Amino acid sequence: MTQRRPQTTSTRRIEALATLPLFHKLGGRKVVLAGDSEGALWKAELLAATGAALHVFAGGGAELFGSLAKQDSAGLITVHPRGWQPADLQDAALAIGDIEDEDEIRAFVAAARQAGAPVNVVDKPDFCDFSFGTLVNRSPLIVAISTDGAAPVFGQALRARIETLLPVGLKAWAQAAKDWRPAVQARELPFALRRAFWELFTAKAMREPERAPDEDDRTALFAALDRLEATQDGAGRVSLVGAGPGDPELLTLKAIRALQSADIILYDDLVSPGVLELARREAKRMMVGKTGYGPSVKQSEINALIVSLASQGKHVVRLKGGDPGIFGRAGEEIAACEAAGLPVTIVPGISAAQGAAASLGLSLTHRDHARRLQFVTGHARSGDLPEDLDWKAMADPHATTVIYMARATLSGFRDRALAAGLDPATPAIAVQSATLPDETRVAATIATLPERLRELPRGGPVLVMVGHALGAARSSAASVVDRRSA
C-alpha cells in the first residue's frame, strides 16, 4: 500500500461570486440620490434608515420627498428642487441615480467615478458598481439576498422564506451581542476563549430566540466565561464528527456547529465537497484520507497530527464519512487524545448503511425477516477478509448483514458464509456512493453478487447489504439501477 502524507488542501474555500456582498457604514456620510420616481423614493427611505447625510436631487419632483424630509428630525435629508450637477458628487460615499436617459446615465456614472463614489443606476446593471439586495431586517442582524440582478422576484421569494425562519426576537439578541462585545474585548482573552463565549451566546440565543436577553443572561454567560478562563491551560480540543454518507443535507445540527467552530479540519476522501462547504471559511483544511488498496495516510500519523494540532490550542475537527464510531478508527484516535490529556467530543453521524437503506426505500430490520442487524468489515489490517468473523452469525437467516469495504473481498465472504449455511438465494445489494448524485446499485443474490460488482464504476465506496429484509428492494431492482436523478 502506498503511503500518503497529510496535505493541506489548496482548493478554494468558497465558490466564485458574481458580486461581493458588503455592508456599508453610512451614518453621517454624504450620499447622493438623483431621481424623482417612486423607485427613487424607496431608495431614499432605505438610505435614510442608515443615518446617511442624504442629498436628493429631485428636479421638478421635490414634493414627492416632502413627507420623508419632514420625518427627519436630525436634519440629515436635503431635497434639492433641481437636477444634479457633477460638483454635487464630490465627497459622496455612494451615488445612486434613477435615470432613464442614456446620455444622462453615462454622464452621472462618469461624474460619480471621477469623484471616487461607487455608483448604482436603478434597473441598469451594466452601469452599476454595486447593487441593492433584498433585505431581511432584524437590525443589527441583517440578511441581504442578491441574484445579481437576474431575478429580483426570486430574491424576494427567498426573503419571504427566510423571514419565516428568523424569529423577530433575534433582533434583540443581535443588539445584545453588539452591547456586550466591548466587555468581552476588554478582557483581552485569547481567540479560543472569545470564540467559546460567542458559541455559548449563540447557543442560548438559538434556544430562546423569541425573547429578549436580560441581565440574568449576561451574568450567566460571563460566569461561564470565568469558568472557561479558570480551566484554560492552553490546550485545544478535538471533535470526532460524522459527516454522514455524503449528502450534506444528512449532516446533524451538532455536526454543523462543530464545523463552524473548527480551527482545523482533518478530513477523509469520503467527505463530499458539499459537506466541507458548510464549514467555517477560515478553518484550515487538511486531507488525511485512506483509499482501499490505494494511497493512504498511516493511522499513527493521523493520531500524532491530531494531538500536535490540538496541543497548540486549536479546535481540531476530525471529519469522517458516515459515523465516526463505525469502522472509522475512532477508538485509536480517542486513545491518542486521552493519552495526551486532550478533551474529545464525539458527534455521531448518519451511517453509510442507514443512508443506503433510506436511499433504497427499505428497512434494515423486519419483524418477519430480520430481527438482528450486524455491521462487519470486509477489510482486515492486512487488506484481506478478516479471519475472525463469526460465520455462523453471518449465515443467520434472520439477520441483515451490512459489509463495509467489501468490493475486493466479497467473493471470499460469500464462499465462507455459504459454507456456514447461508442460503445462496438470500437477497444482496451493493450500493456505491450512497446518497450522492452518482449513487449506483446492483441487486442480486449473495451467490451471484460478487461477480456482478464489476458492473459498478471504478472507485467510490461500496457497501453490501445481505438479508431477506432486502427482498422487496431486490424485486424492484433486479439489475443495475439507474443513477439517481434526484
ABEGO torsion letter per residue (X at the ends): XBBBBBBBBABBABBBBABBBBBBBABGBBBBBBEABAAAAAAAAAAAAAGBBBBBBAEAAAAAAAAAAAABAAGABBBBBBBBBAAAABGBABBBBBBABAAAAAAAAAAAAAAGBBBBBBGBAAABABBBBBBBBAOABBBBBBAGGABAAAAAAAAAAAAAABBAAAAAAAAAAAAAAAAAAAAGBBAAAAAAAAAAAAAAAAABAABBBBAAAAAAAAAAAAAAAAABAGBBBBBBBBAEAGBAAABBAAAAAAAAABABBBBBAABBAAAAAABBAABBBBBABBBBGBBBBBAAAAAAAAAAAAAAGBBBBBBBBEBAABGAGAAAAAAAAAAAGBBBBBBBBBBAAAAAAAAAGBBABBAAABABBBBBBABBAAGBBBAABBAAAAABAABBBBBBGAAAAAAAAAAAAAAAGBBAABBBBBBBGBGBAABBBBBBBAAAAAAAAAABBBEEBBBBBBEAAAAAAAAABABBBBBBAX
